[in-house]
Amino acid sequence: MDWIDLRSDTVTRPTAPMREAMARAEVGDDVYGEDPTVNALQQRLADELGFAAGLFVPSGTQSNLLALMAHCGRGDEYLIGMDAHAYKYEGGGAAVLGSIQPQPIVHAIDGTLPLDAVERAIKPIDPHYARTTLLCLENTWHGRPLPPDYLRNARAPCDREGLRLHLDGARMYNAAVAQGVSPREVARHFDSVSVCLSKGLGAPVGSVLLGTAALIDTARRWRKVTGGGMRQAGILAAGCLHALDHHVERLAEDHARAARLAEALAGLEGLEVLGQHTNMVFVALPPGRVDALKAHMEAARVRLVFGPLGAVRLVLHLDVDDAGLARVIEAFAAFFTSTEVASRPPAPKP
């Protein structure tokens, strides 16, 4: 049996048609700005999302880093969620490489940053303080799409206080599909947006940073400094273009399968379904059963990632079809049925 990998939607593999598109890609030297396929990808996303320019980079982590370093100067500060990817899971790059101070804010349960807390965190103009320059949001956050009204309202304190607004849109297309709006509608409130093509959209590598022409010029320099300049990168960009052409609307299939998975797991005794948002399902089990479940799922050739205190995130994606979903549900059911039966006291003798 093939493995079914629910650790993340980053594990997707390029489809056969995507590989064909990559093999046919017209290429040039992107560091010189001469790769026509990279240029086409950058211009397409800039046009579709309403920005002046775009920059193709190897990863979402680098895209966010370049945005932070282009928006902020040495000694500046950015406001960001305490559990946001660009703060918690990107190696502290803004502080290490940009000398930019993060000011984390506790998320609300829906993934928003309370705007009253944002306003309180903005520093006064005073030499004692770092200069608050940027607010950074993430969409989706743990699979939750940020509410459209919130995106509109988040613009107000930025305009009032002279902050720029950046979106880590690693799964922005999931948010747009789930809310039934265009990606441009999600992006239009921001000064810059990072879009990842290698998660649910299924490209093997690549993100695009979008913003003003001046911002992208600055980001291009920082891309070179941080080692992100690629040469004949059109081979990769072709996969991203194929993903935009063929894999956006199908994100709804991942969301539907995630909902079916959550419904099936909710009926298993000993497993708590904490929530399901877009393509993600979150469950919890008693910590004492983690090792046994891990061994059971490995034997069933299902890969999971286990967080602290028995928490598990299950991510549906391009490589999990209906048959794969059925295998996952069957593997969970077999474990919890067998362990539940084994834990019952013996029936009393007549």
Protein Blocks (a to p, Z undefined) as FASTA:
>chain_A
ZZddfkbmklpccdfklmmmmmmpccddfknopafklmmmmmmmmmmnopabdcddfbfk
lmmmmmmmmmpcghiacdddfkbfklmmnoommmmmnopacddddddfkopacfklmmmm
pccddfkbccdfbdcddddeehiacdfklmmmmmmmmmmnopacdddfklmmmmmmmnop
afklmmmmpmbdcddfklmnopabdcdddddfklmmmmmmmmmmnopaccklmlmmmmmm
mmmmmmmmmmmmmmmmmmmmmmmmmmpghiacfbdchjbccddddfklmmmmmmmmmmno
pacdddeehiacddddfklcfklmmmmmmmmmmmmmmmmmmmpccdddZZ
